Amino acid sequence: MTSPTAPEPVPNPGYASAEPLSPPPGCPAHAGGAARLYGPEHAADPKATFAALRAQGSVAPVEIAPGVEATLVLGYQSALEVLRSPERFSKDPRNWRALADGTVPADSPVVPMMMYRPNALWSDGEAHARYRGVITDSLSQVDPNALRGYVEESADVLIDRIGARGHADLLGEYGALLPLLVFNRLFGCPADIGDKLVVGMSGIFDADADSEKANQILGEGMAELVALKRREPGADVTSWMMAHPAGLTDEEMLHQLVLLVGAGTEPEQNLICNSLLLLLSDDRFAGDLAGGSMPVDEALDEVLWADPPLANYAVHYALQETEVDGVELAPGRPILVSFTAANTDPALSGERRGGNRAHLSWSAGPHTCPAKSPARLIAAVAVEKLLDRLPDIELDCETDQLEWRQGPFHRALVALPVVYPPITVTAQAAADETPGATAWTTEPTPPTLPPLTQPASAPSSSTPQGVTSTPREPGSANAAPRRWWSFLVGSRRGR
């Protein structure tokens, strides 16, 4: 990672004050002791929690679940120090003393997201290099053009289901389903197994869910997928990982897949929906291109800087007594990096963030996300496709009426209700829509697309891509002036 350019500071009048900053009314820090990173108050306004914590410096004690203590790194430079120092900070949760001695019970809601698994996220040194090599080598075989085509086709199918209705929950009916359809295609996962992965993964992210049961369901689904691909390998990432020279065992395969489905579904849906919310609610994105509005890529950057889908994570453990920014860190206590707080650190001043991707939302150091390029591609195509098909879409509530899911790790909406002029869809698409259906009970037949593997000779940028979008029916759009994004997507396609 290149040296970061400091982004524009986020206003926080109390940060530089010599006087202690009092927690704002309603902030979890009012509860006494360490600030809570869970509960409805924190979910509604996490930045109020971070503002109060900054009074203690760039490193502060927090509680991430009832009775579960941790240290939160809020400063950008302090975060980089932790993320880039594997000789001082381990990723291995077997160093978590409070879990090992029973102080933190095994059924604590945060344990499934922090427990040891033999995968690339929770390992160090040679083990990490081995697991990460399997993942990066296998993902490198995915052709970005084929991936783009599948995202567009899947998006069209989902939009066709809701298009004629004129209203929808973009999270439950689009943002949450699209990454799952893409995961199924990339990893050769059939729908019945995918259903278990949906329930299990969403459950371990939520603080108020039965995370122990969700973790069990997730493990069962992954074990079924591994057994299936051992019997019936195909042209998919799961099979390529199994065929890798590293020779992963079934248990190792299961845990790499838990990592990949975790990174590729929940955070991906949050990136898509948080970006859509920004585009639909921020005045900077309300005009047309001539008026200087920002394109989708810049909206994604804004979300990754200011409201990343994983707000706090990157759990580490000090290997010995050490300090960061003058704060002593004892071995055995979880150290979390707040990507949101670090990205919006008021100490980062000087140059504007526009066009700068030195944010930490993909992490940094040896554990930088290996799938950030396909993850960004999926989110960008998902947002562009929706705004192209439904150009006059609007929020169906005020932004302060939106509810955020509780939990210390993610920044995730409960729902994203919208309205739009109904569009014409095929009779089959209208018949496919089943109100209240789960993600997989009405899964469409996947479209026929090129193989996922990279072509022998990659097409140049001047090579036109095949038509993969579902054509919009004449008269499907409202006669009112379209927002800038419909012109943007149209200009990219030469219209």
C-alpha positions, 0 to 999 in steps of 0.5 A, spaced: 500 500 500 502 506 498 503 512 503 496 515 504 494 522 502 491 525 508 483 526 507 479 532 509 478 532 516 471 531 519 468 536 523 469 534 531 470 541 535 471 537 541 477 533 539 483 538 539 480 541 546 484 541 552 478 539 556 475 532 556 470 532 551 463 530 555 459 524 552 453 527 548 446 525 551 444 518 549 451 516 547 453 509 550 459 512 554 454 515 559 453 508 561 459 508 565 465 504 564 467 503 557 463 505 552 458 500 549 459 498 541 452 495 541 445 497 543 440 501 539 444 508 541 450 506 538 447 503 532 443 509 531 449 514 531 456 510 532 460 517 530 457 520 537 460 514 540 467 515 537 467 522 538 466 521 545 472 516 545 476 520 542 477 525 548 481 519 551 486 519 545 487 514 539 486 508 543 480 507 548 477 501 552 470 499 549 465 493 551 463 490 544 458 485 548 455 484 555 461 483 559 466 483 553 472 488 554 476 490 548 481 496 546 478 500 540 483 503 535 480 510 533 486 514 530 488 513 523 496 512 524 495 508 530 491 503 526 496 503 521 501 501 526 497 495 528 495 493 522 502 493 519 506 490 525 505 483 525 511 482 529 508 485 535 500 484 534 497 477 532 491 475 529 490 468 532 484 468 537 487 463 541 491 469 544 484 471 547 485 470 554 478 472 557 475 467 552 480 461 554 479 462 561 471 462 561 471 470 563 467 470 556 462 465 555 463 461 549 455 463 547 457 470 547 454 473 541 461 476 538 464 469 539 463 466 532 465 473 529 472 472 533 473 465 534 479 461 532 478 458 525 484 455 521 483 460 515 487 466 512 484 471 517 485 468 523 492 466 522 499 469 522 506 467 518 507 461 514 500 459 515 497 465 513 501 465 507 499 458 505 491 460 506 492 467 503 495 464 497 490 459 496 485 464 496 488 469 491 490 464 486 483 461 486 480 468 485 485 470 480 482 465 475 475 469 475 474 473 469 472 480 471 468 481 464 464 474 466 463 477 473 460 483 470 456 480 466 453 475 471 452 481 476 448 485 471 444 479 469 442 477 476 441 485 478 436 485 472 432 479 474 431 482 481 429 488 478 424 485 474 421 482 480 420 489 483 419 493 477 412 493 476 410 494 483 413 501 484 415 500 491 420 495 494 425 494 500 432 495 496 436 491 502 431 485 503 429 485 495 436 487 492 442 489 496 442 482 500 440 478 494 445 480 489 451 478 493 448 471 494 446 470 487 453 472 485 457 468 491 453 461 488 455 462 481 462 464 483 463 458 488 458 453 485 453 453 491 446 450 490 440 454 492 438 449 498 445 450 501 445 457 500 439 458 504 443 455 510 449 460 508 444 466 508 441 464 515 448 463 518 452 469 516 446 474 517 446 471 524 453 471 527 453 479 524 447 481 529 448 482 536 441 480 538 441 474 534 442 467 537 449 467 534 451 460 537 445 457 533 447 461 527 454 459 527 452 451 527 447 452 521 453 456 517 458 450 519 453 445 516 452 449 510 459 449 509 460 442 510 455 440 505 458 445 500 465 442 501 462 435 500 459 436 494 465 439 490 469 434 492 464 429 489 463 434 483 468 439 482 467 444 477 469 451 474 468 455 480 472 458 486 471 452 491 473 447 486 479 451 484 481 452 491 481 444 492 485 443 486 490 448 489 497 445 490 497 447 498 492 441 499 487 444 503 484 439 508 476 439 508 476 442 515 481 448 512 476 448 506 470 449 510 474 455 514 476 459 508 469 458 505 466 461 511 471 467 511 469 468 503 462 468 504 462 472 510 466 478 506 462 477 500 455 477 502 454 481 509 459 487 507 458 487 500 450 488 501 452 493 506 456 497 501 451 496 496 445 499 500 449 504 504 452 507 497 444 507 494 442 511 501 448 516 500 446 517 492 438 518 494 439 522 500 445 527 499 444 533 495 451 533 492 448 527 488 441 530 486 443 534 480 445 532 473 452 531 470 453 538 468 451 540 475 457 537 477 454 531 481 459 525 483 459 519 479 457 512 482 465 510 483 466 517 488 459 515 491 463 508 493 469 512 495 465 516 500 461 510 503 468 507 504 471 513 507 465 515 512 460 509 513 464 503 511 460 496 511 465 494 516 465 499 522 470 496 527 473 489 526 481 487 524 481 484 531 489 483 533 492 481 540 499 484 542 504 478 543 507 482 549 507 488 553 507 494 548 504 501 547 500 505 541 500 512 541 502 512 549 497 507 551 499 500 554 496 494 551 497 488 555 497 481 551 491 477 551 486 483 550 482 484 543 484 490 539 479 492 534 480 497 529 475 502 528 475 503 520 470 508 521 473 512 526 480 512 523 477 514 516 474 520 519 480 521 524 480 529 525 488 529 525 488 527 518 487 534 515 490 538 509 488 535 502 481 533 500 479 526 500 476 526 492 479 521 488 483 518 494 483 511 496 487 511 502 482 509 507 482 503 511 476 499 509 479 494 506 484 494 512 492 494 510 498 490 511 499 483 510 491 482 511 489 487 506 482 484 503 484 480 497 478 480 494 477 488 494 477 489 486 471 484 485 468 486 491 468 493 488 466 491 481 460 488 484 458 494 488 459 499 482 455 494 477 449 493 482 448 500 484 449 503 476 444 497 474 439 499 479 439 507 477 439 505 470 433 501 470 429 505 476 432 512 474 426 516 478 427 512 485 426 516 491 427 514 499 420 512 502 421 515 508 426 520 512 433 518 513 432 519 520 426 514 520 431 509 517 433 503 522 440 500 523 442 493 525 445 493 532 452 490 533 459 492 534 462 490 527 457 492 521 454 498 519 448 495 516 441 498 515 435 494 517 431 496 511 431 501 505 424 503 503 424 506 496 418 508 491 419 509 483 414 509 477 413 502 475 416 500 469 414 494 464 417 487 466 416 481 462 409 477 464 414 471 467 418 476 471 411 479 474 409 472 476 416 470 479 415 475 484 412 472 491 411 477 497 414 474 503 419 469 499 426 468 502 432 469 498 432 462 495 425 459 495 424 463 488 431 463 486 431 464 478 434 460 473 441 463 473 443 466 466 447 462 461 454 466 461 461 465 459 465 461 463 468 464 469 475 463 468 480 468 465 480 468 457 487 466 454 488 473 451 484 478 455 480 483 451 483 490 450 479 496 453 477 497 446 473 491 445 466 491 446 463 487 451 457 483 449 450 485 451 448 483 458 443 488 460 435 486 460 433 492 455 428 497 458 421 496 455 419 503 451 415 507 456 417 504 462 420 510 465 417 516 468 416 522 464 419 527 469 427 529 468 431 523 470 436 524 475 444 524 473 445 517 474 441 515 468 445 519 464 451 517 467 450 510 465 447 511 459 453 515 457 458 509 459 454 505 454 454 510 448 447 512 449 
